[in-house]
Amino acid sequence: MLEVLGQPYIRTASARGVPWGAVVRRHALPNAAIPTVTIIGFMVGSLMAGAVVVESVFSWPGVGRLLVVAVSNRDLGVVQCILLLVATTMVCANLLVDLLYGVLDPRLRSPVRAA
């Protein structure tokens, strides 16, 4: 956020007399939120992997523990179903991140057209 607040377009908006709250809301926050959205999207995979470890260590019932038990019992149907669930979750998280990019940065809404 500090890096974005030092950009020339923030100084220009302030110099034009736009209230500071509006400058932060309309110009600074959307540009500062793009890396945050990216990191949150990547953390979805870590969350799924962490569930396997935490549920196994603490013997909590859940999808992660079910995956460990299914692998040890060689129950391929359950393993495939859980991996399909994890893959679907990752695809949906990446789709949500891409849609949020379009909301945060209008330049990313439409593809560039060749002349």
Biopython code that builds the backbone (N, CA, C, O; Angstrom):
import numpy as np
from Bio.PDB.StructureBuilder import StructureBuilder

atoms = [
    (1, "MET", "N", (0.830, -1.186, 0.000)),
    (1, "MET", "CA", (0.000, 0.000, 0.000)),
    (1, "MET", "C", (0.878, 1.254, 0.000)),
    (1, "MET", "O", (0.562, 2.244, -0.660)),
    (2, "LEU", "N", (1.986, 1.200, 0.749)),
    (2, "LEU", "CA", (2.879, 2.356, 0.777)),
    (2, "LEU", "C", (3.504, 2.613, -0.584)),
    (2, "LEU", "O", (3.703, 3.765, -0.970)),
    (3, "GLU", "N", (3.814, 1.553, -1.310)),
    (3, "GLU", "CA", (4.380, 1.715, -2.644)),
    (3, "GLU", "C", (3.363, 2.359, -3.584)),
    (3, "GLU", "O", (3.715, 3.223, -4.388)),
    (4, "VAL", "N", (2.117, 1.943, -3.484)),
    (4, "VAL", "CA", (1.068, 2.498, -4.345)),
    (4, "VAL", "C", (0.816, 3.961, -4.000)),
    (4, "VAL", "O", (0.594, 4.778, -4.893)),
    (5, "LEU", "N", (0.847, 4.298, -2.708)),
    (5, "LEU", "CA", (0.598, 5.691, -2.313)),
    (5, "LEU", "C", (1.685, 6.648, -2.795)),
    (5, "LEU", "O", (1.458, 7.857, -2.837)),
    (6, "GLY", "N", (2.863, 6.133, -3.161)),
    (6, "GLY", "CA", (3.923, 6.972, -3.684)),
    (6, "GLY", "C", (3.899, 7.145, -5.190)),
    (6, "GLY", "O", (4.767, 7.822, -5.742)),
    (7, "GLN", "N", (2.931, 6.553, -5.868)),
    (7, "GLN", "CA", (2.853, 6.623, -7.330)),
    (7, "GLN", "C", (2.398, 8.011, -7.788)),
    (7, "GLN", "O", (1.713, 8.719, -7.049)),
    (8, "PRO", "N", (2.779, 8.393, -8.997)),
    (8, "PRO", "CA", (2.415, 9.727, -9.510)),
    (8, "PRO", "C", (0.908, 9.944, -9.648)),
    (8, "PRO", "O", (0.441, 11.064, -9.442)),
    (9, "TYR", "N", (0.138, 8.920, -9.987)),
    (9, "TYR", "CA", (-1.302, 9.136, -10.165)),
    (9, "TYR", "C", (-1.993, 9.436, -8.839)),
    (9, "TYR", "O", (-3.043, 10.078, -8.829)),
    (10, "ILE", "N", (-1.429, 8.987, -7.722)),
    (10, "ILE", "CA", (-1.989, 9.323, -6.410)),
    (10, "ILE", "C", (-1.718, 10.801, -6.117)),
    (10, "ILE", "O", (-2.604, 11.517, -5.650)),
    (11, "ARG", "N", (-0.496, 11.254, -6.392)),
    (11, "ARG", "CA", (-0.171, 12.680, -6.191)),
    (11, "ARG", "C", (-1.021, 13.557, -7.103)),
    (11, "ARG", "O", (-1.461, 14.635, -6.704)),
    (12, "THR", "N", (-1.251, 13.092, -8.329)),
    (12, "THR", "CA", (-2.064, 13.868, -9.268)),
    (12, "THR", "C", (-3.501, 13.989, -8.781)),
    (12, "THR", "O", (-4.097, 15.065, -8.850)),
    (13, "ALA", "N", (-4.054, 12.891, -8.292)),
    (13, "ALA", "CA", (-5.430, 12.939, -7.784)),
    (13, "ALA", "C", (-5.525, 13.846, -6.567)),
    (13, "ALA", "O", (-6.503, 14.578, -6.415)),
    (14, "SER", "N", (-4.531, 13.805, -5.709)),
    (14, "SER", "CA", (-4.531, 14.691, -4.539)),
    (14, "SER", "C", (-4.398, 16.144, -4.958)),
    (14, "SER", "O", (-5.053, 17.016, -4.388)),
    (15, "ALA", "N", (-3.550, 16.415, -5.956)),
    (15, "ALA", "CA", (-3.343, 17.782, -6.420)),
    (15, "ALA", "C", (-4.594, 18.349, -7.092)),
    (15, "ALA", "O", (-4.804, 19.562, -7.090)),
    (16, "ARG", "N", (-5.418, 17.480, -7.662)),
    (16, "ARG", "CA", (-6.649, 17.945, -8.313)),
    (16, "ARG", "C", (-7.728, 18.282, -7.307)),
    (16, "ARG", "O", (-8.781, 18.797, -7.685)),
    (17, "GLY", "N", (-7.492, 18.005, -6.031)),
    (17, "GLY", "CA", (-8.451, 18.362, -4.994)),
    (17, "GLY", "C", (-9.395, 17.246, -4.598)),
    (17, "GLY", "O", (-10.379, 17.493, -3.901)),
    (18, "VAL", "N", (-9.118, 16.018, -5.029)),
    (18, "VAL", "CA", (-9.952, 14.884, -4.630)),
    (18, "VAL", "C", (-9.697, 14.601, -3.154)),
    (18, "VAL", "O", (-8.541, 14.554, -2.732)),
    (19, "PRO", "N", (-10.751, 14.412, -2.360)),
    (19, "PRO", "CA", (-10.544, 14.119, -0.931)),
    (19, "PRO", "C", (-9.678, 12.859, -0.744)),
    (19, "PRO", "O", (-9.737, 11.923, -1.541)),
    (20, "TRP", "N", (-8.879, 12.867, 0.324)),
    (20, "TRP", "CA", (-7.911, 11.795, 0.539)),
    (20, "TRP", "C", (-8.599, 10.428, 0.656)),
    (20, "TRP", "O", (-8.071, 9.434, 0.158)),
    (21, "GLY", "N", (-9.740, 10.366, 1.292)),
    (21, "GLY", "CA", (-10.460, 9.098, 1.418)),
    (21, "GLY", "C", (-10.867, 8.542, 0.063)),
    (21, "GLY", "O", (-10.788, 7.337, -0.174)),
    (22, "ALA", "N", (-11.300, 9.425, -0.819)),
    (22, "ALA", "CA", (-11.683, 8.988, -2.167)),
    (22, "ALA", "C", (-10.466, 8.544, -2.963)),
    (22, "ALA", "O", (-10.546, 7.595, -3.743)),
    (23, "VAL", "N", (-9.338, 9.223, -2.772)),
    (23, "VAL", "CA", (-8.107, 8.821, -3.464)),
    (23, "VAL", "C", (-7.705, 7.413, -3.039)),
    (23, "VAL", "O", (-7.352, 6.579, -3.873)),
    (24, "VAL", "N", (-7.763, 7.162, -1.744)),
    (24, "VAL", "CA", (-7.378, 5.840, -1.237)),
    (24, "VAL", "C", (-8.361, 4.779, -1.716)),
    (24, "VAL", "O", (-7.946, 3.710, -2.165)),
    (25, "ARG", "N", (-9.667, 5.063, -1.625)),
    (25, "ARG", "CA", (-10.678, 4.079, -2.013)),
    (25, "ARG", "C", (-10.687, 3.778, -3.508)),
    (25, "ARG", "O", (-10.761, 2.616, -3.907)),
    (26, "ARG", "N", (-10.613, 4.805, -4.323)),
    (26, "ARG", "CA", (-10.788, 4.608, -5.766)),
    (26, "ARG", "C", (-9.507, 4.308, -6.520)),
    (26, "ARG", "O", (-9.545, 3.660, -7.567)),
    (27, "HIS", "N", (-8.367, 4.768, -6.004)),
    (27, "HIS", "CA", (-7.125, 4.617, -6.750)),
    (27, "HIS", "C", (-6.132, 3.674, -6.068)),
    (27, "HIS", "O", (-5.552, 2.805, -6.720)),
    (28, "ALA", "N", (-5.938, 3.843, -4.768)),
    (28, "ALA", "CA", (-4.875, 3.101, -4.091)),
    (28, "ALA", "C", (-5.286, 1.671, -3.735)),
    (28, "ALA", "O", (-4.543, 0.729, -4.009)),
    (29, "LEU", "N", (-6.448, 1.505, -3.136)),
    (29, "LEU", "CA", (-6.843, 0.163, -2.684)),
    (29, "LEU", "C", (-6.967, -0.865, -3.800)),
    (29, "LEU", "O", (-6.445, -1.969, -3.641)),
    (30, "PRO", "N", (-7.621, -0.575, -4.915)),
    (30, "PRO", "CA", (-7.680, -1.594, -5.965)),
    (30, "PRO", "C", (-6.313, -2.005, -6.492)),
    (30, "PRO", "O", (-6.087, -3.182, -6.773)),
    (31, "ASN", "N", (-5.401, -1.053, -6.629)),
    (31, "ASN", "CA", (-4.075, -1.395, -7.130)),
    (31, "ASN", "C", (-3.249, -2.143, -6.094)),
    (31, "ASN", "O", (-2.417, -2.976, -6.453)),
    (32, "ALA", "N", (-3.464, -1.860, -4.827)),
    (32, "ALA", "CA", (-2.732, -2.565, -3.778)),
    (32, "ALA", "C", (-3.330, -3.935, -3.504)),
    (32, "ALA", "O", (-2.653, -4.795, -2.939)),
    (33, "ALA", "N", (-4.584, -4.161, -3.889)),
    (33, "ALA", "CA", (-5.248, -5.433, -3.596)),
    (33, "ALA", "C", (-4.869, -6.539, -4.568)),
    (33, "ALA", "O", (-5.075, -7.711, -4.251)),
    (34, "ILE", "N", (-4.331, -6.224, -5.724)),
    (34, "ILE", "CA", (-4.023, -7.255, -6.719)),
    (34, "ILE", "C", (-3.004, -8.268, -6.199)),
    (34, "ILE", "O", (-3.248, -9.467, -6.339)),
    (35, "PRO", "N", (-1.876, -7.863, -5.607)),
    (35, "PRO", "CA", (-0.961, -8.875, -5.061)),
    (35, "PRO", "C", (-1.559, -9.658, -3.901)),
    (35, "PRO", "O", (-1.254, -10.837, -3.720)),
    (36, "THR", "N", (-2.411, -9.005, -3.116)),
    (36, "THR", "CA", (-3.051, -9.693, -1.996)),
    (36, "THR", "C", (-3.985, -10.788, -2.488)),
    (36, "THR", "O", (-4.003, -11.885, -1.930)),
    (37, "VAL", "N", (-4.750, -10.503, -3.517)),
    (37, "VAL", "CA", (-5.650, -11.502, -4.091)),
    (37, "VAL", "C", (-4.848, -12.674, -4.654)),
    (37, "VAL", "O", (-5.266, -13.825, -4.529)),
    (38, "THR", "N", (-3.715, -12.396, -5.262)),
    (38, "THR", "CA", (-2.860, -13.450, -5.805)),
    (38, "THR", "C", (-2.357, -14.367, -4.694)),
    (38, "THR", "O", (-2.400, -15.589, -4.832)),
    (39, "ILE", "N", (-1.889, -13.794, -3.615)),
    (39, "ILE", "CA", (-1.372, -14.585, -2.495)),
    (39, "ILE", "C", (-2.479, -15.430, -1.881)),
    (39, "ILE", "O", (-2.256, -16.594, -1.550)),
    (40, "ILE", "N", (-3.654, -14.867, -1.727)),
    (40, "ILE", "CA", (-4.776, -15.622, -1.153)),
    (40, "ILE", "C", (-5.152, -16.784, -2.065)),
    (40, "ILE", "O", (-5.481, -17.867, -1.582)),
    (41, "GLY", "N", (-5.107, -16.570, -3.375)),
    (41, "GLY", "CA", (-5.381, -17.654, -4.318)),
    (41, "GLY", "C", (-4.384, -18.788, -4.200)),
    (41, "GLY", "O", (-4.763, -19.957, -4.272)),
    (42, "PHE", "N", (-3.100, -18.456, -4.018)),
    (42, "PHE", "CA", (-2.085, -19.494, -3.843)),
    (42, "PHE", "C", (-2.244, -20.227, -2.512)),
    (42, "PHE", "O", (-1.890, -21.401, -2.404)),
    (43, "MET", "N", (-2.766, -19.548, -1.515)),
    (43, "MET", "CA", (-2.894, -20.158, -0.184)),
    (43, "MET", "C", (-3.980, -21.230, -0.125)),
    (43, "MET", "O", (-4.002, -22.027, 0.812)),
    (44, "VAL", "N", (-4.870, -21.264, -1.098)),
    (44, "VAL", "CA", (-5.910, -22.292, -1.112)),
    (44, "VAL", "C", (-5.273, -23.686, -1.208)),
    (44, "VAL", "O", (-5.705, -24.614, -0.525)),
    (45, "GLY", "N", (-4.256, -23.826, -2.047)),
    (45, "GLY", "CA", (-3.553, -25.100, -2.167)),
    (45, "GLY", "C", (-2.850, -25.482, -0.885)),
    (45, "GLY", "O", (-2.854, -26.650, -0.496)),
    (46, "SER", "N", (-2.248, -24.514, -0.226)),
    (46, "SER", "CA", (-1.586, -24.787, 1.048)),
    (46, "SER", "C", (-2.592, -25.182, 2.118)),
    (46, "SER", "O", (-2.297, -26.007, 2.983)),
    (47, "LEU", "N", (-3.759, -24.602, 2.060)),
    (47, "LEU", "CA", (-4.809, -24.938, 3.012)),
    (47, "LEU", "C", (-5.245, -26.389, 2.858)),
    (47, "LEU", "O", (-5.446, -27.095, 3.846)),
    (48, "MET", "N", (-5.389, -26.826, 1.612)),
    (48, "MET", "CA", (-5.776, -28.221, 1.373)),
    (48, "MET", "C", (-4.673, -29.185, 1.827)),
    (48, "MET", "O", (-4.959, -30.216, 2.436)),
    (49, "ALA", "N", (-3.418, -28.847, 1.531)),
    (49, "ALA", "CA", (-2.309, -29.703, 1.951)),
    (49, "ALA", "C", (-2.169, -29.691, 3.473)),
    (49, "ALA", "O", (-1.857, -30.716, 4.078)),
    (50, "GLY", "N", (-2.398, -28.550, 4.080)),
    (50, "GLY", "CA", (-2.316, -28.456, 5.540)),
    (50, "GLY", "C", (-3.399, -29.255, 6.236)),
    (50, "GLY", "O", (-3.192, -29.749, 7.344)),
    (51, "ALA", "N", (-4.558, -29.387, 5.594)),
    (51, "ALA", "CA", (-5.642, -30.172, 6.184)),
    (51, "ALA", "C", (-5.231, -31.632, 6.324)),
    (51, "ALA", "O", (-5.566, -32.282, 7.315)),
    (52, "VAL", "N", (-4.510, -32.145, 5.339)),
    (52, "VAL", "CA", (-4.057, -33.535, 5.399)),
    (52, "VAL", "C", (-3.124, -33.723, 6.588)),
    (52, "VAL", "O", (-3.260, -34.690, 7.337)),
    (53, "VAL", "N", (-2.191, -32.818, 6.764)),
    (53, "VAL", "CA", (-1.209, -32.941, 7.846)),
    (53, "VAL", "C", (-1.874, -32.773, 9.208)),
    (53, "VAL", "O", (-1.669, -33.597, 10.099)),
    (54, "VAL", "N", (-2.669, -31.715, 9.380)),
    (54, "VAL", "CA", (-3.276, -31.428, 10.675)),
    (54, "VAL", "C", (-4.249, -32.527, 11.089)),
    (54, "VAL", "O", (-4.254, -32.947, 12.246)),
    (55, "GLU", "N", (-5.069, -32.994, 10.155)),
    (55, "GLU", "CA", (-6.031, -34.033, 10.490)),
    (55, "GLU", "C", (-5.343, -35.353, 10.799)),
    (55, "GLU", "O", (-5.847, -36.133, 11.608)),
    (56, "SER", "N", (-4.211, -35.617, 10.177)),
    (56, "SER", "CA", (-3.478, -36.851, 10.470)),
    (56, "SER", "C", (-2.781, -36.768, 11.822)),
    (56, "SER", "O", (-2.799, -37.734, 12.584)),
    (57, "VAL", "N", (-2.172, -35.637, 12.130)),
    (57, "VAL", "CA", (-1.442, -35.486, 13.382)),
    (57, "VAL", "C", (-2.381, -35.518, 14.580)),
    (57, "VAL", "O", (-2.090, -36.182, 15.575)),
    (58, "PHE", "N", (-3.500, -34.810, 14.496)),
    (58, "PHE", "CA", (-4.409, -34.717, 15.628)),
    (58, "PHE", "C", (-5.549, -35.731, 15.584)),
    (58, "PHE", "O", (-6.426, -35.703, 16.446)),
    (59, "SER", "N", (-5.551, -36.619, 14.601)),
    (59, "SER", "CA", (-6.581, -37.661, 14.436)),
    (59, "SER", "C", (-7.981, -37.070, 14.376)),
    (59, "SER", "O", (-8.921, -37.622, 14.948)),
    (60, "TRP", "N", (-8.115, -35.954, 13.687)),
    (60, "TRP", "CA", (-9.422, -35.349, 13.481)),
    (60, "TRP", "C", (-10.064, -35.977, 12.250)),
    (60, "TRP", "O", (-9.375, -36.218, 11.259)),
    (61, "PRO", "N", (-11.354, -36.244, 12.288)),
    (61, "PRO", "CA", (-12.005, -36.764, 11.082)),
    (61, "PRO", "C", (-12.194, -35.646, 10.060)),
    (61, "PRO", "O", (-12.606, -34.538, 10.403)),
    (62, "GLY", "N", (-11.894, -35.945, 8.829)),
    (62, "GLY", "CA", (-12.042, -34.951, 7.777)),
    (62, "GLY", "C", (-11.558, -35.510, 6.455)),
    (62, "GLY", "O", (-11.208, -36.686, 6.350)),
    (63, "VAL", "N", (-11.544, -34.655, 5.453)),
    (63, "VAL", "CA", (-11.163, -35.084, 4.113)),
    (63, "VAL", "C", (-9.687, -35.472, 4.063)),
    (63, "VAL", "O", (-9.323, -36.433, 3.387)),
    (64, "GLY", "N", (-8.836, -34.732, 4.772)),
    (64, "GLY", "CA", (-7.411, -35.048, 4.781)),
    (64, "GLY", "C", (-7.130, -36.402, 5.402)),
    (64, "GLY", "O", (-6.350, -37.189, 4.866)),
    (65, "ARG", "N", (-7.755, -36.671, 6.514)),
    (65, "ARG", "CA", (-7.571, -37.984, 7.169)),
    (65, "ARG", "C", (-8.164, -39.094, 6.309)),
    (65, "ARG", "O", (-7.598, -40.184, 6.219)),
    (66, "LEU", "N", (-9.296, -38.820, 5.680)),
    (66, "LEU", "CA", (-9.894, -39.811, 4.787)),
    (66, "LEU", "C", (-8.954, -40.136, 3.641)),
    (66, "LEU", "O", (-8.858, -41.291, 3.226)),
    (67, "LEU", "N", (-8.260, -39.131, 3.124)),
    (67, "LEU", "CA", (-7.294, -39.362, 2.046)),
    (67, "LEU", "C", (-6.148, -40.248, 2.523)),
    (67, "LEU", "O", (-5.740, -41.166, 1.812)),
    (68, "VAL", "N", (-5.632, -39.986, 3.702)),
    (68, "VAL", "CA", (-4.526, -40.796, 4.238)),
    (68, "VAL", "C", (-4.973, -42.235, 4.454)),
    (68, "VAL", "O", (-4.245, -43.167, 4.113)),
    (69, "VAL", "N", (-6.150, -42.423, 5.011)),
    (69, "VAL", "CA", (-6.664, -43.782, 5.254)),
    (69, "VAL", "C", (-6.928, -44.494, 3.930)),
    (69, "VAL", "O", (-6.645, -45.685, 3.802)),
    (70, "ALA", "N", (-7.465, -43.779, 2.952)),
    (70, "ALA", "CA", (-7.751, -44.385, 1.648)),
    (70, "ALA", "C", (-6.461, -44.790, 0.938)),
    (70, "ALA", "O", (-6.420, -45.836, 0.290)),
    (71, "VAL", "N", (-5.422, -43.989, 1.047)),
    (71, "VAL", "CA", (-4.146, -44.339, 0.424)),
    (71, "VAL", "C", (-3.546, -45.558, 1.107)),
    (71, "VAL", "O", (-3.026, -46.451, 0.438)),
    (72, "SER", "N", (-3.614, -45.604, 2.432)),
    (72, "SER", "CA", (-3.038, -46.755, 3.143)),
    (72, "SER", "C", (-3.828, -48.034, 2.884)),
    (72, "SER", "O", (-3.260, -49.125, 2.917)),
    (73, "ASN", "N", (-5.125, -47.916, 2.630)),
    (73, "ASN", "CA", (-5.955, -49.096, 2.322)),
    (73, "ASN", "C", (-6.029, -49.383, 0.826)),
    (73, "ASN", "O", (-6.679, -50.344, 0.414)),
    (74, "ARG", "N", (-5.377, -48.570, 0.016)),
    (74, "ARG", "CA", (-5.375, -48.697, -1.443)),
    (74, "ARG", "C", (-6.786, -48.647, -2.037)),
    (74, "ARG", "O", (-7.128, -49.392, -2.956)),
    (75, "ASP", "N", (-7.570, -47.760, -1.489)),
    (75, "ASP", "CA", (-8.936, -47.555, -1.972)),
    (75, "ASP", "C", (-8.886, -46.470, -3.049)),
    (75, "ASP", "O", (-9.052, -45.285, -2.761)),
    (76, "LEU", "N", (-8.655, -46.892, -4.287)),
    (76, "LEU", "CA", (-8.393, -45.944, -5.370)),
    (76, "LEU", "C", (-9.607, -45.082, -5.716)),
    (76, "LEU", "O", (-9.447, -43.941, -6.149)),
    (77, "GLY", "N", (-10.794, -45.602, -5.535)),
    (77, "GLY", "CA", (-11.991, -44.812, -5.837)),
    (77, "GLY", "C", (-12.104, -43.594, -4.936)),
    (77, "GLY", "O", (-12.423, -42.501, -5.403)),
    (78, "VAL", "N", (-11.845, -43.777, -3.656)),
    (78, "VAL", "CA", (-11.912, -42.657, -2.711)),
    (78, "VAL", "C", (-10.778, -41.671, -2.978)),
    (78, "VAL", "O", (-10.986, -40.460, -2.916)),
    (79, "VAL", "N", (-9.581, -42.178, -3.274)),
    (79, "VAL", "CA", (-8.437, -41.314, -3.558)),
    (79, "VAL", "C", (-8.728, -40.466, -4.799)),
    (79, "VAL", "O", (-8.456, -39.265, -4.804)),
    (80, "GLN", "N", (-9.269, -41.073, -5.836)),
    (80, "GLN", "CA", (-9.584, -40.325, -7.052)),
    (80, "GLN", "C", (-10.650, -39.263, -6.790)),
    (80, "GLN", "O", (-10.568, -38.152, -7.313)),
    (81, "CYS", "N", (-11.635, -39.603, -5.992)),
    (81, "CYS", "CA", (-12.704, -38.650, -5.693)),
    (81, "CYS", "C", (-12.168, -37.460, -4.898)),
    (81, "CYS", "O", (-12.537, -36.318, -5.172)),
    (82, "ILE", "N", (-11.309, -37.714, -3.927)),
    (82, "ILE", "CA", (-10.748, -36.621, -3.129)),
    (82, "ILE", "C", (-9.826, -35.762, -3.985)),
    (82, "ILE", "O", (-9.855, -34.536, -3.879)),
    (83, "LEU", "N", (-9.011, -36.384, -4.828)),
    (83, "LEU", "CA", (-8.135, -35.606, -5.697)),
    (83, "LEU", "C", (-8.937, -34.782, -6.701)),
    (83, "LEU", "O", (-8.536, -33.670, -7.045)),
    (84, "LEU", "N", (-10.053, -35.309, -7.172)),
    (84, "LEU", "CA", (-10.937, -34.542, -8.041)),
    (84, "LEU", "C", (-11.535, -33.349, -7.294)),
    (84, "LEU", "O", (-11.676, -32.265, -7.860)),
    (85, "LEU", "N", (-11.883, -33.550, -6.031)),
    (85, "LEU", "CA", (-12.398, -32.463, -5.203)),
    (85, "LEU", "C", (-11.336, -31.383, -5.006)),
    (85, "LEU", "O", (-11.634, -30.193, -5.110)),
    (86, "VAL", "N", (-10.106, -31.790, -4.725)),
    (86, "VAL", "CA", (-9.018, -30.828, -4.540)),
    (86, "VAL", "C", (-8.742, -30.076, -5.842)),
    (86, "VAL", "O", (-8.551, -28.861, -5.822)),
    (87, "ALA", "N", (-8.720, -30.780, -6.964)),
    (87, "ALA", "CA", (-8.477, -30.135, -8.255)),
    (87, "ALA", "C", (-9.595, -29.152, -8.594)),
    (87, "ALA", "O", (-9.323, -28.061, -9.096)),
    (88, "THR", "N", (-10.825, -29.516, -8.332)),
    (88, "THR", "CA", (-11.959, -28.623, -8.589)),
    (88, "THR", "C", (-11.873, -27.381, -7.707)),
    (88, "THR", "O", (-12.163, -26.272, -8.156)),
    (89, "THR", "N", (-11.478, -27.569, -6.467)),
    (89, "THR", "CA", (-11.319, -26.437, -5.561)),
    (89, "THR", "C", (-10.247, -25.482, -6.064)),
    (89, "THR", "O", (-10.424, -24.265, -6.011)),
    (90, "MET", "N", (-9.137, -26.023, -6.550)),
    (90, "MET", "CA", (-8.057, -25.183, -7.068)),
    (90, "MET", "C", (-8.495, -24.428, -8.330)),
    (90, "MET", "O", (-8.175, -23.251, -8.496)),
    (91, "VAL", "N", (-9.218, -25.103, -9.205)),
    (91, "VAL", "CA", (-9.697, -24.448, -10.432)),
    (91, "VAL", "C", (-10.672, -23.331, -10.083)),
    (91, "VAL", "O", (-10.606, -22.247, -10.664)),
    (92, "CYS", "N", (-11.572, -23.583, -9.147)),
    (92, "CYS", "CA", (-12.530, -22.549, -8.741)),
    (92, "CYS", "C", (-11.826, -21.375, -8.066)),
    (92, "CYS", "O", (-12.203, -20.223, -8.279)),
    (93, "ALA", "N", (-10.815, -21.655, -7.260)),
    (93, "ALA", "CA", (-10.063, -20.571, -6.608)),
    (93, "ALA", "C", (-9.338, -19.722, -7.648)),
    (93, "ALA", "O", (-9.337, -18.495, -7.553)),
    (94, "ASN", "N", (-8.720, -20.366, -8.640)),
    (94, "ASN", "CA", (-8.030, -19.610, -9.687)),
    (94, "ASN", "C", (-9.006, -18.810, -10.541)),
    (94, "ASN", "O", (-8.696, -17.693, -10.956)),
    (95, "LEU", "N", (-10.182, -19.372, -10.806)),
    (95, "LEU", "CA", (-11.202, -18.634, -11.548)),
    (95, "LEU", "C", (-11.668, -17.418, -10.766)),
    (95, "LEU", "O", (-11.839, -16.338, -11.332)),
    (96, "LEU", "N", (-11.872, -17.591, -9.471)),
    (96, "LEU", "CA", (-12.286, -16.473, -8.632)),
    (96, "LEU", "C", (-11.214, -15.381, -8.595)),
    (96, "LEU", "O", (-11.535, -14.193, -8.638)),
    (97, "VAL", "N", (-9.949, -15.780, -8.515)),
    (97, "VAL", "CA", (-8.857, -14.802, -8.534)),
    (97, "VAL", "C", (-8.848, -14.047, -9.859)),
    (97, "VAL", "O", (-8.692, -12.826, -9.875)),
    (98, "ASP", "N", (-9.015, -14.759, -10.967)),
    (98, "ASP", "CA", (-9.026, -14.092, -12.277)),
    (98, "ASP", "C", (-10.205, -13.135, -12.413)),
    (98, "ASP", "O", (-10.061, -12.056, -12.988)),
    (99, "LEU", "N", (-11.363, -13.515, -11.893)),
    (99, "LEU", "CA", (-12.519, -12.617, -11.943)),
    (99, "LEU", "C", (-12.306, -11.392, -11.071)),
    (99, "LEU", "O", (-12.714, -10.289, -11.433)),
    (100, "LEU", "N", (-11.667, -11.583, -9.923)),
    (100, "LEU", "CA", (-11.379, -10.437, -9.055)),
    (100, "LEU", "C", (-10.370, -9.492, -9.686)),
    (100, "LEU", "O", (-10.433, -8.284, -9.458)),
    (101, "TYR", "N", (-9.440, -10.018, -10.476)),
    (101, "TYR", "CA", (-8.512, -9.156, -11.211)),
    (101, "TYR", "C", (-9.289, -8.205, -12.110)),
    (101, "TYR", "O", (-8.970, -7.018, -12.174)),
    (102, "GLY", "N", (-10.302, -8.707, -12.804)),
    (102, "GLY", "CA", (-11.106, -7.871, -13.686)),
    (102, "GLY", "C", (-11.885, -6.816, -12.937)),
    (102, "GLY", "O", (-12.092, -5.714, -13.445)),
    (103, "VAL", "N", (-12.322, -7.146, -11.724)),
    (103, "VAL", "CA", (-13.055, -6.167, -10.915)),
    (103, "VAL", "C", (-12.102, -5.090, -10.401)),
    (103, "VAL", "O", (-12.448, -3.908, -10.382)),
    (104, "LEU", "N", (-10.910, -5.496, -9.986)),
    (104, "LEU", "CA", (-9.968, -4.549, -9.391)),
    (104, "LEU", "C", (-9.270, -3.670, -10.420)),
    (104, "LEU", "O", (-9.012, -2.495, -10.159)),
    (105, "ASP", "N", (-8.963, -4.226, -11.585)),
    (105, "ASP", "CA", (-8.231, -3.470, -12.606)),
    (105, "ASP", "C", (-8.998, -3.508, -13.922)),
    (105, "ASP", "O", (-9.014, -4.545, -14.584)),
    (106, "PRO", "N", (-9.628, -2.416, -14.315)),
    (106, "PRO", "CA", (-10.448, -2.403, -15.541)),
    (106, "PRO", "C", (-9.648, -2.715, -16.806)),
    (106, "PRO", "O", (-10.227, -3.153, -17.801)),
    (107, "ARG", "N", (-8.349, -2.501, -16.790)),
    (107, "ARG", "CA", (-7.544, -2.800, -17.981)),
    (107, "ARG", "C", (-7.499, -4.297, -18.271)),
    (107, "ARG", "O", (-7.214, -4.697, -19.399)),
    (108, "LEU", "N", (-7.773, -5.114, -17.284)),
    (108, "LEU", "CA", (-7.712, -6.561, -17.456)),
    (108, "LEU", "C", (-9.047, -7.180, -17.855)),
    (108, "LEU", "O", (-9.125, -8.398, -18.019)),
    (109, "ARG", "N", (-10.091, -6.384, -18.016)),
    (109, "ARG", "CA", (-11.417, -6.925, -18.327)),
    (109, "ARG", "C", (-11.531, -7.468, -19.736)),
    (109, "ARG", "O", (-12.128, -8.527, -19.931)),
    (110, "SER", "N", (-10.990, -6.797, -20.706)),
    (110, "SER", "CA", (-11.132, -7.257, -22.085)),
    (110, "SER", "C", (-9.764, -7.594, -22.660)),
    (110, "SER", "O", (-8.769, -6.961, -22.308)),
    (111, "PRO", "N", (-9.710, -8.587, -23.543)),
    (111, "PRO", "CA", (-8.426, -8.938, -24.128)),
    (111, "PRO", "C", (-7.964, -7.858, -25.105)),
    (111, "PRO", "O", (-8.771, -7.111, -25.658)),
    (112, "VAL", "N", (-6.670, -7.794, -25.299)),
    (112, "VAL", "CA", (-6.085, -6.841, -26.240)),
    (112, "VAL", "C", (-6.340, -7.341, -27.646)),
    (112, "VAL", "O", (-6.103, -8.510, -27.949)),
    (113, "ARG", "N", (-6.821, -6.460, -28.500)),
    (113, "ARG", "CA", (-7.141, -6.853, -29.871)),
    (113, "ARG", "C", (-6.021, -6.399, -30.792)),
    (113, "ARG", "O", (-5.544, -5.268, -30.706)),
    (114, "ALA", "N", (-5.615, -7.296, -31.668)),
    (114, "ALA", "CA", (-4.551, -6.965, -32.625)),
    (114, "ALA", "C", (-5.127, -6.079, -33.732)),
    (114, "ALA", "O", (-6.300, -6.195, -34.089)),
    (115, "ALA", "N", (-4.302, -5.215, -34.257)),
    (115, "ALA", "CA", (-4.748, -4.316, -35.309)),
    (115, "ALA", "C", (-4.745, -4.978, -36.662)),
    (115, "ALA", "O", (-5.097, -4.347, -37.658)),
]
sb = StructureBuilder()
sb.init_structure("model")
sb.init_model(0)
sb.init_chain("A")
sb.init_seg("    ")
for serial, (resi, resn, name, xyz) in enumerate(atoms, 1):
    if name == "N":
        sb.init_residue(resn, " ", resi, " ")
    sb.init_atom(name, np.array(xyz, "f"), 0.0, 1.0, " ", f" {name:<3s}", serial, name[0])
structure = sb.get_structure()
